Amino acid sequence: MSRGWKWVSGLALMAIIGVAGIAVRFYVLAPRHRPAQQVEAPRTPEAIARGRYLAHHVAACMSCHSQVQEELPGDPVAIGRFGSGRDFGADAGFPGHVRASNLTAAPQGLGNWSDGDILRAVREGISRDGRPLFPLMPYQAYARQLSDADALAIVAYLRTLPPLTDTVAPSAIGFPASMFIRLSPAPVESGASPLPAEPLARGRRLLDLMSCGDCHNSFDGRRQPIPGREMSGGAEFNVPGKGKVHASNLTPDKETGLGTATEEDLARALRSGTGRDGRILHAMPWTAYAGLCDEDLRAVITALRALPAVRNYVPKRSFER
């Protein structure tokens, strides 16, 4: 064999080895997961009540996993459809067709899942069949912020949802996103510490647990958060039948953010979805956050006040209501 052909063959072999290494990394070593734990969520009234509060008003599981009335402000859940699952549509801005699964006790939902299966999905991002979940499901935030008691309380509450027989197909994520999301899941050996009582520390954890940054961060063209521009807004969302809205700048910048907002302004936005200009907020699921207890509401406002101010002009919406 000539020296030139040996050189070409060597390059080809290196390329094959490289491709094989990538394939092993993404399709053999990932997603990282372990068997579901053998656990049983408490079925006490206190645990179920805590789980309901978290699922509806903090982690807002019901806002994504239920059919909502997208044409109405605050995306309220359709009557009788809690936990039915949700299809976000093929043109929702995701790299594929994203669907949130049925969480009720029906066989089409969680009826055949163990408590350990549910816990693993919530905090580790792995479905019962071993598939990695699309990270619109904020399992990484739940891993950082949910204690074992709170995570199991959510499981306990989900077990009480009346069965709905809606069949929701798995999400269909396009390549290469389907490959990269396999790197996101990871086992959680133990839950986070309980939420602290001190308002600022509690509020910072709640902002993460409530996934506020998933909408209110500033993102580049690949939907990656821009360092140094956290919570400064600008992401675009479509309101069916109305038009586009952009996530607000939540930092205390006085010109473009919340620097001149009062605590009453912020509480009103979270509790009744009313902006400082008197108009009702769209796209933001304030109908879920309206149920925040006073302690958590004050903590969230305290954490918003403490954010670094970032100047970022966000377009105003063009429709009136």
N, C-alpha and C positions, 0 to 999 in steps of 0.2 A: 504494500500500500504506500502511495506517495506521501511525502510529508504534509502536503496540503490537505489530502483527504483525512490523514490522522488528526490534523488540527480541527477540521470541520466535524469529524466524528466525536472528538473530545468535547467540542462546544455543544453538540447535540446531546451527548450523554449528560453533561452538566445541566442542560435545560430540562431534560427528563427528570433528573434527580431533584431539581428545584421545584418543578411542578408537582412531583410526588410528595415532596416535603410540605408544600402548601396544602395539598389535598389531605395529608395526614393531620396537619394542624387544624384545619377547618372541619373535616368530616370524620375524623377518628378521635382526636383528642378533645374536640369541642362538639356540643356544649359540655362544660364541666357540670356533672351532676352526680347525685348519689341516690340510692333507693329512698323512697319516702319514709319518713320516721313513723314509728309505731306510737302515735299519740292519740289522745282523745280530748276534744275540746270540752270544757265544763258546760253543763247545761243549766246552770243556775240562772235565776231571773236577773241577777246583777251582771253576770257575764254577757248574757244575751242583750241586755240594755246597753252595756258598754259597746258591744259589737255593732249594734244598730246605729248608735251615735257616730262611731268611726266610719262605718260603711256608707252612711247617708251624708254626713256633714263634714268630715275631716278628710279621710282618704277618698271620699266621694265615689266609691265603687259603683253605686247605683246610677250615677250620672253617665258612666260609660257602658255599663252592662245592662241598660234598660232602653226600651224604645222611648225616645224623647220627642217633644214637640218643638222641632228646630225653628219653626216659624215664629215662635213666641219668645219674648225676652227671657234669658236665664235658662233656656233649654229644660223646662219642667218635664218630669217623667210623665208619660201618658198614664191615665188612670188604670190601675190594675196590672201594670206592666213592669213592676219592679223585678229586676233580675232576669228579664226575658231574653237578654242579649241585644246587641245592636250592630247593624251594618252601617259602617261609615261611608260606604260607596267607593266606587273605583276612581273618583276624581276628587278625593278629599285632600290631596297634597301629599299623600304618603307614597313610598316606593312600592306600590302594589295595592291590593284590595284588602283593607283591614276590617276585621270583624271582631267584636267582643262577645265572648261566649255566654250561653245561658247559665245562670248561677243558681237556678232553683233546684228543688229536690226531684224533679222529673228525670227519667232516664236520658232525655235529651240534654240534660244539664249536669248537675253534680250528683245525681242519684246513685251512680255506681262508683263514686270517688270515696276514698277514705278521708278521714280528717287529716292524715299526714299528706295525702295527695294535694289537698287544698292548701295546706300550710306551705308546702314546697312551691306550688304555683305562685302564691302570694308573695313570698320573700325570695325565692330562688329563680323564678322565671322559667320553670319547667312544667309542661303539661303532663297529665297522667300517662300519656303515651310516649313521653320522652322528648317531645318537640320543644324547641326553645320558643318562648313567647315573644311576640313583637314588643319592643320596649315602649310603645305607647302605654302599655301596662307598666306602671312605674315601680316594678318590683325592686329595683336597686334602691330607690328612696325608702321603700317599705323595709328593706333589709337594714338600712342605716337607722331607721327611726322607730320601727315597731318593736316593742318588747314582746317576749314570749306570751305574756298574759294578754296584751292587746291583740296580737295576731290570732291567738286562739279564740279570743272573744269574737272577732270577725267571723271565724269559722263557725262558732256556735250560733251566731245570728243567721248566717247564710243557710244553716240547716233548718231554720224556721220559715223560710220563704215558701209560700204556696207553690206547688208544682205548676209550671207552664210548659207546654209541649212544643215550644218553638225550636226548630232545628236550625242551628247556626253553623254554617260551614266554616272550616278553619280559614284563617287569613291566608291570602295568596301573595307572597312577597316576591318581588322581582329580583333578579340577579343584577348586581352583586350584593345588594342589601341582604338577601336571604343567606348569603355566606357569612357576612360580617356580624349579623345578629347572633350567630352561634357562639361568638366570643363573650357575649354579655352575661349569661347566667353563671352563677357560682354558688356552691353550697354555703349555707349559713349555719355555723356551729352553735351559736347562741344568739338570742335576740338582743336588741339594744336595751339600754337602761330605761327605766320608766321616765316619762316626760318630767322635767324638773318643774318646781313651783316658781322659781325666779322668772319674772315676765320676759326679759330679753332672751335668756337661754331657751325658754319654752317656745317663744315666738319664732326664733330662728329654726328650731326643729320642726315646728308646725309649718312654716313656709315650705320646707323641703317635703314634709309628709303630704301636704296639700298640693304638691307639684306645681306651685305658682310659676316657677321658672320655666316650666315646659311651654308656657304661653307667653310669659312676660319677659324672658330673656331676649336679647338681640341676637339674631342668627345670621350666618353667612349663607352663600348660595347653596351650600350642601346641608343646610339645616343644622349646622354645628354652632353652639354658643360662641359668641365672640368674647374672648377674654377681656376683662375690664369693663364690660358693658352689661353685666348681669342686672336683670330686672329693669332694664331701661326701655323695654317694649319695642314695638314696630312690626311684630309678626302679623301677617294678614290672614283674615278668616272670612269665609263667605257666609252670609246670612241668607238662607233661601227666600227668594221673592223680594229681597230688599237691596242687597248689594254687599260691599266689602266693609269690614271694620278692621281696625288695627289694635293690637294689645297696647294698653297704656304704659307709659313710663311710670313705674312705681317708686322710683328713687326720689329722694327729697330735693331734687333740683328745683329751684324756685321758678324757673322760666318754662321748663318743659315737663316737669314731673309733679310730685305731690308736695313740694316744699311749702306751698301756701295753703294746703288743705288742713282743715281742723280735724281733731279726733272724731267729731260728730260727722264730718264729711265722709271719713273713711268707714265709720260704723254704718252709716246709711248706705254706702255702696255695697258693703258686704251683706247687710241685713235685708235691704229692700231693692238692691240693684239700681239705685238712683245716683247718677253722676252729679258732679258739682253744678253742671249746667241745667239740672233738672230733668234731663232725658234718661230714659231707661236703658240700662246696659244690655247689649246683646253679646252672644257667643260665650261670655263668661258664665259659668254655672252657679250664679249667685243664689239660685233657689236651693242649692245644696248648702252653701256656706251660711245661708240665713239661719240655719239651726245651730251655729256655733254657740257654745255656752259663753257666759260673760267672761270667765277667766281666760278662755282660749281667744276670744275676740280681742280682749285687751292685750294679750301677749302678741298676737299677730300685728296689731297696730304698733306696738312698741318696737317690734323687729323691723317693720317697714320704715319707721322713723330713723332707725339706726343704720340703714343702708347707706353706702357711699353715694353721694350725689353724682349723677351722670347726665350730661346734657345730650338729649336726643329728641329731636322734633319728630313727633308721630302724627301722621295725617289724620285729620278729623273725618268722621263719617259724613256721608252726604245725605242720608235720610233722616227724617225728623224723629221717629219713635223707635 
